[in-house]
């Protein structure tokens, strides 16, 4: 059975910082998604309450 990886959302306006953090986190086994602005990404990421 495959182990489910934890997902992390990186939101920062500094592209270099996002890319570097993504590399470090992915090397540690996380799935890193990045966004320049967190609000649009959060809208599509968080579950919608019933």
C-alpha distance matrix in Angstrom:
0.0 3.8 6.5 9.2 12.4 15.7 18.4 22.0 25.1 27.9 31.3 34.3 37.3 37.2 35.2 35.2 33.8 30.9 30.1 30.3 28.2 25.5 25.4 25.3 22.5 20.3 21.0 19.7 16.3 17.5 18.0 21.7 23.9 27.6 30.7 34.4 35.0 32.5 34.1 33.1 29.5 29.2 30.7 27.8 25.1 25.9 25.3 28.5 29.7 30.7
3.8 0.0 3.8 6.3 9.0 12.6 15.1 18.6 21.7 24.4 27.8 30.7 33.7 33.5 31.4 31.4 30.1 27.2 26.3 26.5 24.5 21.7 21.7 21.7 18.9 16.6 17.5 16.4 12.8 13.9 14.2 18.0 20.2 23.9 27.1 30.8 31.5 29.2 30.9 30.0 26.4 26.3 28.0 25.1 22.3 23.4 23.3 26.7 28.2 29.6
6.5 3.8 0.0 3.8 6.3 9.5 12.6 16.0 19.3 22.0 25.5 28.4 31.6 31.4 29.6 29.5 27.8 25.1 24.5 24.5 22.1 19.7 19.9 19.4 16.4 14.7 15.6 13.8 10.4 11.3 12.3 16.0 18.5 22.1 25.4 28.9 29.6 27.1 29.0 28.5 24.7 24.3 26.4 23.9 20.7 21.5 21.7 25.3 26.6 28.3
9.2 6.3 3.8 0.0 3.8 6.6 9.3 12.9 16.0 19.0 22.3 25.5 28.6 28.8 27.1 27.4 25.6 22.7 22.5 22.9 20.2 17.7 18.6 18.3 14.9 13.5 15.3 13.5 10.0 9.5 9.8 13.4 15.5 19.1 22.2 25.8 26.2 23.6 25.3 24.8 21.1 20.6 22.6 20.1 16.9 17.8 18.0 21.6 23.2 25.0
12.4 9.0 6.3 3.8 0.0 3.8 6.4 9.7 13.1 15.7 19.2 22.1 25.3 25.2 23.6 23.8 21.9 19.1 18.9 19.1 16.4 14.1 15.0 14.6 11.1 9.9 12.0 10.2 6.8 5.7 6.4 9.9 12.5 16.0 19.2 22.8 23.4 21.0 23.1 22.8 19.0 18.8 21.2 19.0 15.7 16.9 17.9 21.7 23.4 25.8
15.7 12.6 9.5 6.6 3.8 0.0 3.8 6.7 10.3 13.0 16.4 19.5 22.9 23.1 22.0 22.3 20.0 17.2 17.8 18.0 14.8 13.0 14.6 13.9 10.1 10.1 12.6 10.4 7.9 5.3 6.2 8.6 11.0 14.2 17.2 20.6 20.8 18.1 20.3 20.5 16.8 16.1 18.8 17.1 13.5 14.3 15.8 19.6 21.2 23.9
18.4 15.1 12.6 9.3 6.4 3.8 0.0 3.8 6.8 9.9 13.1 16.3 19.6 20.1 18.9 19.7 17.6 14.5 15.3 16.1 13.0 10.9 13.4 13.3 9.6 9.7 13.0 11.6 9.4 5.8 4.6 5.9 7.5 10.7 13.5 17.0 17.2 14.6 16.8 16.9 13.1 12.8 15.6 13.9 10.5 11.9 14.0 17.7 19.8 22.8
22.0 18.6 16.0 12.9 9.7 6.7 3.8 0.0 3.8 6.4 9.7 12.8 16.2 16.7 16.0 16.8 14.4 11.5 13.0 13.7 10.3 9.0 12.0 11.8 8.4 9.7 12.9 11.7 10.8 7.0 6.2 4.9 6.2 8.3 11.0 14.1 14.4 11.9 14.6 15.2 11.7 11.4 14.8 13.8 10.6 12.0 14.9 18.3 20.4 23.8
25.1 21.7 19.3 16.0 13.1 10.3 6.8 3.8 0.0 3.8 6.4 9.8 13.1 14.2 13.7 15.2 13.0 9.8 12.0 13.4 10.5 9.3 13.0 13.4 10.6 11.9 15.4 14.8 14.0 10.3 8.6 6.0 4.9 5.7 7.5 10.6 10.6 8.2 11.1 11.7 8.3 8.5 12.0 11.5 8.9 10.8 14.2 17.2 19.7 23.1
27.9 24.4 22.0 19.0 15.7 13.0 9.9 6.4 3.8 0.0 3.8 6.5 9.9 10.5 10.3 11.7 9.3 6.4 9.2 10.6 7.9 7.7 11.5 11.9 10.2 12.0 15.1 15.0 15.1 11.7 10.5 7.0 6.1 4.5 6.2 8.3 9.2 7.8 11.5 12.4 9.7 10.5 14.1 14.0 12.1 14.0 17.6 20.3 22.8 26.4
31.3 27.8 25.5 22.3 19.2 16.4 13.1 9.7 6.4 3.8 0.0 3.8 7.0 8.8 9.5 11.8 9.7 7.3 10.8 12.5 10.5 10.8 14.5 15.1 13.8 15.6 18.7 18.7 18.9 15.5 14.0 10.5 8.6 5.8 4.8 5.6 5.7 5.0 8.8 10.3 8.6 9.6 12.9 13.6 12.5 14.3 18.0 20.2 22.7 26.3
34.3 30.7 28.4 25.5 22.1 19.5 16.3 12.8 9.8 6.5 3.8 0.0 3.8 5.4 7.1 9.4 7.4 6.4 10.0 11.6 10.4 11.6 14.8 15.5 15.1 17.1 19.7 20.1 20.8 17.8 16.6 12.9 11.3 8.0 6.7 5.2 6.5 7.6 11.1 12.6 11.7 13.0 16.1 16.9 16.2 18.0 21.7 23.7 26.2 29.9
37.3 33.7 31.6 28.6 25.3 22.9 19.6 16.2 13.1 9.9 7.0 3.8 0.0 3.8 6.1 9.0 8.4 8.1 11.1 13.0 12.9 13.9 16.8 18.0 18.0 19.7 22.2 23.0 23.9 21.0 19.5 15.7 13.7 10.0 7.9 4.8 6.7 9.4 12.2 13.3 13.2 15.1 17.6 18.5 18.5 20.5 24.2 25.8 28.5 32.1
37.2 33.5 31.4 28.8 25.2 23.1 20.1 16.7 14.2 10.5 8.8 5.4 3.8 0.0 3.8 5.5 5.4 6.4 8.8 10.2 10.9 12.4 14.7 15.8 16.6 18.4 20.4 21.5 22.8 20.4 19.2 15.5 14.2 10.7 9.8 7.4 10.1 12.5 15.7 16.6 15.9 17.9 20.6 21.2 20.8 22.9 26.7 28.7 31.3 34.9
35.2 31.4 29.6 27.1 23.6 22.0 18.9 16.0 13.7 10.3 9.5 7.1 6.1 3.8 0.0 3.8 5.5 5.1 6.2 8.6 10.0 10.5 12.5 14.5 15.4 16.4 18.5 20.1 21.1 18.9 17.4 13.7 12.4 9.0 8.8 7.3 10.9 13.1 16.4 16.5 15.4 17.9 20.5 20.4 20.1 22.7 26.3 28.5 31.4 34.9
35.2 31.4 29.5 27.4 23.8 22.3 19.7 16.8 15.2 11.7 11.8 9.4 9.0 5.5 3.8 0.0 3.8 5.5 5.2 6.1 8.6 9.8 10.8 12.5 14.2 15.4 16.8 18.7 20.2 18.5 17.7 14.3 13.9 11.1 11.9 10.8 14.3 16.1 19.6 19.9 18.4 20.7 23.6 23.4 22.6 25.1 28.7 31.2 34.0 37.5
33.8 30.1 27.8 25.6 21.9 20.0 17.6 14.4 13.0 9.3 9.7 7.4 8.4 5.4 5.5 3.8 0.0 3.8 5.5 5.2 6.1 8.4 10.0 10.7 12.1 14.1 15.5 16.7 18.5 16.6 16.2 12.7 12.8 10.1 11.2 10.5 13.3 14.5 18.2 19.1 17.3 19.0 22.3 22.3 21.0 23.2 26.8 29.4 31.9 35.6
30.9 27.2 25.1 22.7 19.1 17.2 14.5 11.5 9.8 6.4 7.3 6.4 8.1 6.4 5.1 5.5 3.8 0.0 3.8 5.6 5.3 6.0 8.7 10.1 10.5 12.0 14.2 15.4 16.4 14.1 13.1 9.4 9.0 6.4 8.0 8.4 11.2 12.0 15.7 16.2 14.1 16.0 19.2 18.8 17.6 20.0 23.6 26.2 28.9 32.4
30.1 26.3 24.5 22.5 18.9 17.8 15.3 13.0 12.0 9.2 10.8 10.0 11.1 8.8 6.2 5.2 5.5 3.8 0.0 3.8 5.5 5.1 6.3 8.8 10.0 10.5 12.4 14.4 15.4 13.8 12.7 9.6 9.8 8.0 10.3 11.0 14.3 15.2 18.8 18.6 16.3 18.6 21.6 20.7 19.5 22.2 25.6 28.4 31.3 34.7
30.3 26.5 24.5 22.9 19.1 18.0 16.1 13.7 13.4 10.6 12.5 11.6 13.0 10.2 8.6 6.1 5.2 5.6 3.8 0.0 3.8 5.4 5.2 6.4 8.7 10.0 10.8 12.7 14.6 13.5 13.6 10.8 12.1 10.8 13.2 13.8 16.8 17.4 21.1 21.5 19.1 20.8 24.1 23.4 21.7 24.1 27.5 30.5 33.1 36.5
28.2 24.5 22.1 20.2 16.4 14.8 13.0 10.3 10.5 7.9 10.5 10.4 12.9 10.9 10.0 8.6 6.1 5.3 5.5 3.8 0.0 3.8 5.4 5.1 6.0 8.4 9.9 10.7 12.5 10.8 11.2 8.4 10.1 9.3 12.1 13.3 15.6 15.4 19.1 19.9 17.2 18.4 21.9 21.3 19.2 21.2 24.6 27.6 30.0 33.5
25.5 21.7 19.7 17.7 14.1 13.0 10.9 9.0 9.3 7.7 10.8 11.6 13.9 12.4 10.5 9.8 8.4 6.0 5.1 5.4 3.8 0.0 3.8 5.5 5.2 5.9 8.4 9.9 10.6 8.8 8.2 5.5 7.4 7.6 11.0 13.0 15.5 15.1 18.7 18.7 15.7 17.2 20.5 19.3 17.3 19.7 22.9 26.1 28.7 32.0
25.4 21.7 19.9 18.6 15.0 14.6 13.4 12.0 13.0 11.5 14.5 14.8 16.8 14.7 12.5 10.8 10.0 8.7 6.3 5.2 5.4 3.8 0.0 3.8 5.6 5.2 6.1 8.7 10.0 9.6 9.8 8.3 10.7 11.1 14.5 16.3 19.0 18.9 22.4 22.4 19.3 21.0 24.2 22.7 20.7 23.2 26.1 29.5 32.1 35.3
25.3 21.7 19.4 18.3 14.6 13.9 13.3 11.8 13.4 11.9 15.1 15.5 18.0 15.8 14.5 12.5 10.7 10.1 8.8 6.4 5.1 5.5 3.8 0.0 3.8 5.6 5.2 6.5 9.0 9.0 10.5 9.3 12.4 12.9 16.3 18.0 20.3 19.7 23.4 23.8 20.7 21.8 25.2 24.1 21.6 23.6 26.5 30.0 32.2 35.5
22.5 18.9 16.4 14.9 11.1 10.1 9.6 8.4 10.6 10.2 13.8 15.1 18.0 16.6 15.4 14.2 12.1 10.5 10.0 8.7 6.0 5.2 5.6 3.8 0.0 3.8 5.4 5.0 6.5 5.4 7.3 6.6 10.1 11.4 15.0 17.3 19.1 17.9 21.3 21.8 18.4 19.1 22.5 21.3 18.5 20.3 23.1 26.6 28.7 32.0
20.3 16.6 14.7 13.5 9.9 10.1 9.7 9.7 11.9 12.0 15.6 17.1 19.7 18.4 16.4 15.4 14.1 12.0 10.5 10.0 8.4 5.9 5.2 5.6 3.8 0.0 3.8 5.2 5.0 4.9 5.9 6.4 9.9 11.9 15.7 18.4 20.4 19.4 22.6 22.4 18.9 20.0 23.1 21.3 18.7 20.9 23.4 26.9 29.3 32.3
21.0 17.5 15.6 15.3 12.0 12.6 13.0 12.9 15.4 15.1 18.7 19.7 22.2 20.4 18.5 16.8 15.5 14.2 12.4 10.8 9.9 8.4 6.1 5.2 5.4 3.8 0.0 3.8 5.5 7.4 9.4 10.1 13.6 15.3 19.1 21.4 23.6 22.7 26.1 26.1 22.6 23.6 26.8 25.1 22.4 24.5 26.9 30.5 32.7 35.7
19.7 16.4 13.8 13.5 10.2 10.4 11.6 11.7 14.8 15.0 18.7 20.1 23.0 21.5 20.1 18.7 16.7 15.4 14.4 12.7 10.7 9.9 8.7 6.5 5.0 5.2 3.8 0.0 3.8 5.9 9.2 10.3 14.1 16.1 19.8 22.3 24.0 22.5 25.8 26.2 22.6 23.0 26.3 24.8 21.7 23.2 25.5 29.2 31.1 34.0
16.3 12.8 10.4 10.0 6.8 7.9 9.4 10.8 14.0 15.1 18.9 20.8 23.9 22.8 21.1 20.2 18.5 16.4 15.4 14.6 12.5 10.6 10.0 9.0 6.5 5.0 5.5 3.8 0.0 3.8 6.8 9.2 12.9 15.6 19.3 22.3 23.8 22.1 25.1 25.0 21.3 21.7 24.7 22.8 19.7 21.3 23.2 27.0 28.9 31.6
17.5 13.9 11.3 9.5 5.7 5.3 5.8 7.0 10.3 11.7 15.5 17.8 21.0 20.4 18.9 18.5 16.6 14.1 13.8 13.5 10.8 8.8 9.6 9.0 5.4 4.9 7.4 5.9 3.8 0.0 3.8 6.0 9.6 12.5 16.0 19.2 20.4 18.5 21.3 21.4 17.7 17.9 21.0 19.2 16.1 17.7 19.8 23.5 25.6 28.5
18.0 14.2 12.3 9.8 6.4 6.2 4.6 6.2 8.6 10.5 14.0 16.6 19.5 19.2 17.4 17.7 16.2 13.1 12.7 13.6 11.2 8.2 9.8 10.5 7.3 5.9 9.4 9.2 6.8 3.8 0.0 3.8 6.7 10.0 13.5 17.0 18.2 16.4 19.1 18.6 14.8 15.6 18.3 16.2 13.4 15.6 17.8 21.4 23.9 26.7
21.7 18.0 16.0 13.4 9.9 8.6 5.9 4.9 6.0 7.0 10.5 12.9 15.7 15.5 13.7 14.3 12.7 9.4 9.6 10.8 8.4 5.5 8.3 9.3 6.6 6.4 10.1 10.3 9.2 6.0 3.8 0.0 3.8 6.5 10.2 13.4 14.8 13.4 16.4 16.2 12.6 13.7 16.8 15.1 12.6 15.1 17.9 21.3 23.9 27.0
23.9 20.2 18.5 15.5 12.5 11.0 7.5 6.2 4.9 6.1 8.6 11.3 13.7 14.2 12.4 13.9 12.8 9.0 9.8 12.1 10.1 7.4 10.7 12.4 10.1 9.9 13.6 14.1 12.9 9.6 6.7 3.8 0.0 3.8 7.0 10.5 11.9 10.6 13.4 12.7 9.2 11.0 13.8 12.0 10.2 13.2 16.2 19.3 22.2 25.4
27.6 23.9 22.1 19.1 16.0 14.2 10.7 8.3 5.7 4.5 5.8 8.0 10.0 10.7 9.0 11.1 10.1 6.4 8.0 10.8 9.3 7.6 11.1 12.9 11.4 11.9 15.3 16.1 15.6 12.5 10.0 6.5 3.8 0.0 3.8 7.0 8.8 8.5 11.7 11.3 8.5 10.8 13.7 12.7 11.6 14.5 17.9 20.5 23.5 26.9
30.7 27.1 25.4 22.2 19.2 17.2 13.5 11.0 7.5 6.2 4.8 6.7 7.9 9.8 8.8 11.9 11.2 8.0 10.3 13.2 12.1 11.0 14.5 16.3 15.0 15.7 19.1 19.8 19.3 16.0 13.5 10.2 7.0 3.8 0.0 3.8 5.3 6.0 8.9 8.4 6.6 9.4 11.9 11.6 11.5 14.2 17.8 19.8 22.9 26.2
34.4 30.8 28.9 25.8 22.8 20.6 17.0 14.1 10.6 8.3 5.6 5.2 4.8 7.4 7.3 10.8 10.5 8.4 11.0 13.8 13.3 13.0 16.3 18.0 17.3 18.4 21.4 22.3 22.3 19.2 17.0 13.4 10.5 7.0 3.8 0.0 3.8 6.6 9.3 9.4 9.0 11.6 13.8 14.3 14.6 17.0 20.6 22.2 25.2 28.6
35.0 31.5 29.6 26.2 23.4 20.8 17.2 14.4 10.6 9.2 5.7 6.5 6.7 10.1 10.9 14.3 13.3 11.2 14.3 16.8 15.6 15.5 19.0 20.3 19.1 20.4 23.6 24.0 23.8 20.4 18.2 14.8 11.9 8.8 5.3 3.8 0.0 3.8 5.8 6.7 7.3 9.1 11.1 12.4 13.0 14.8 18.4 19.6 22.4 25.8
32.5 29.2 27.1 23.6 21.0 18.1 14.6 11.9 8.2 7.8 5.0 7.6 9.4 12.5 13.1 16.1 14.5 12.0 15.2 17.4 15.4 15.1 18.9 19.7 17.9 19.4 22.7 22.5 22.1 18.5 16.4 13.4 10.6 8.5 6.0 6.6 3.8 0.0 3.8 5.8 5.3 5.9 8.6 10.2 10.0 11.4 15.1 16.5 19.1 22.7
34.1 30.9 29.0 25.3 23.1 20.3 16.8 14.6 11.1 11.5 8.8 11.1 12.2 15.7 16.4 19.6 18.2 15.7 18.8 21.1 19.1 18.7 22.4 23.4 21.3 22.6 26.1 25.8 25.1 21.3 19.1 16.4 13.4 11.7 8.9 9.3 5.8 3.8 0.0 3.8 5.5 5.1 6.2 8.9 9.8 10.6 13.8 14.4 17.0 20.4
33.1 30.0 28.5 24.8 22.8 20.5 16.9 15.2 11.7 12.4 10.3 12.6 13.3 16.6 16.5 19.9 19.1 16.2 18.6 21.5 19.9 18.7 22.4 23.8 21.8 22.4 26.1 26.2 25.0 21.4 18.6 16.2 12.7 11.3 8.4 9.4 6.7 5.8 3.8 0.0 3.8 5.5 5.2 6.8 8.8 10.6 13.5 14.1 17.2 20.3
29.5 26.4 24.7 21.1 19.0 16.8 13.1 11.7 8.3 9.7 8.6 11.7 13.2 15.9 15.4 18.4 17.3 14.1 16.3 19.1 17.2 15.7 19.3 20.7 18.4 18.9 22.6 22.6 21.3 17.7 14.8 12.6 9.2 8.5 6.6 9.0 7.3 5.3 5.5 3.8 0.0 3.8 5.4 5.3 6.1 8.6 11.9 13.4 16.7 19.9
29.2 26.3 24.3 20.6 18.8 16.1 12.8 11.4 8.5 10.5 9.6 13.0 15.1 17.9 17.9 20.7 19.0 16.0 18.6 20.8 18.4 17.2 21.0 21.8 19.1 20.0 23.6 23.0 21.7 17.9 15.6 13.7 11.0 10.8 9.4 11.6 9.1 5.9 5.1 5.5 3.8 0.0 3.8 5.3 4.8 5.7 9.3 10.8 13.6 17.1
30.7 28.0 26.4 22.6 21.2 18.8 15.6 14.8 12.0 14.1 12.9 16.1 17.6 20.6 20.5 23.6 22.3 19.2 21.6 24.1 21.9 20.5 24.2 25.2 22.5 23.1 26.8 26.3 24.7 21.0 18.3 16.8 13.8 13.7 11.9 13.8 11.1 8.6 6.2 5.2 5.4 3.8 0.0 3.8 5.7 6.2 8.5 8.8 12.0 15.1
27.8 25.1 23.9 20.1 19.0 17.1 13.9 13.8 11.5 14.0 13.6 16.9 18.5 21.2 20.4 23.4 22.3 18.8 20.7 23.4 21.3 19.3 22.7 24.1 21.3 21.3 25.1 24.8 22.8 19.2 16.2 15.1 12.0 12.7 11.6 14.3 12.4 10.2 8.9 6.8 5.3 5.3 3.8 0.0 3.8 6.1 8.1 9.2 12.9 15.6
25.1 22.3 20.7 16.9 15.7 13.5 10.5 10.6 8.9 12.1 12.5 16.2 18.5 20.8 20.1 22.6 21.0 17.6 19.5 21.7 19.2 17.3 20.7 21.6 18.5 18.7 22.4 21.7 19.7 16.1 13.4 12.6 10.2 11.6 11.5 14.6 13.0 10.0 9.8 8.8 6.1 4.8 5.7 3.8 0.0 3.8 6.5 9.1 12.3 15.4
25.9 23.4 21.5 17.8 16.9 14.3 11.9 12.0 10.8 14.0 14.3 18.0 20.5 22.9 22.7 25.1 23.2 20.0 22.2 24.1 21.2 19.7 23.2 23.6 20.3 20.9 24.5 23.2 21.3 17.7 15.6 15.1 13.2 14.5 14.2 17.0 14.8 11.4 10.6 10.6 8.6 5.7 6.2 6.1 3.8 0.0 3.8 6.4 9.1 12.5
25.3 23.3 21.7 18.0 17.9 15.8 14.0 14.9 14.2 17.6 18.0 21.7 24.2 26.7 26.3 28.7 26.8 23.6 25.6 27.5 24.6 22.9 26.1 26.5 23.1 23.4 26.9 25.5 23.2 19.8 17.8 17.9 16.2 17.9 17.8 20.6 18.4 15.1 13.8 13.5 11.9 9.3 8.5 8.1 6.5 3.8 0.0 3.8 6.3 9.2
28.5 26.7 25.3 21.6 21.7 19.6 17.7 18.3 17.2 20.3 20.2 23.7 25.8 28.7 28.5 31.2 29.4 26.2 28.4 30.5 27.6 26.1 29.5 30.0 26.6 26.9 30.5 29.2 27.0 23.5 21.4 21.3 19.3 20.5 19.8 22.2 19.6 16.5 14.4 14.1 13.4 10.8 8.8 9.2 9.1 6.4 3.8 0.0 3.8 6.5
29.7 28.2 26.6 23.2 23.4 21.2 19.8 20.4 19.7 22.8 22.7 26.2 28.5 31.3 31.4 34.0 31.9 28.9 31.3 33.1 30.0 28.7 32.1 32.2 28.7 29.3 32.7 31.1 28.9 25.6 23.9 23.9 22.2 23.5 22.9 25.2 22.4 19.1 17.0 17.2 16.7 13.6 12.0 12.9 12.3 9.1 6.3 3.8 0.0 3.8
30.7 29.6 28.3 25.0 25.8 23.9 22.8 23.8 23.1 26.4 26.3 29.9 32.1 34.9 34.9 37.5 35.6 32.4 34.7 36.5 33.5 32.0 35.3 35.5 32.0 32.3 35.7 34.0 31.6 28.5 26.7 27.0 25.4 26.9 26.2 28.6 25.8 22.7 20.4 20.3 19.9 17.1 15.1 15.6 15.4 12.5 9.2 6.5 3.8 0.0
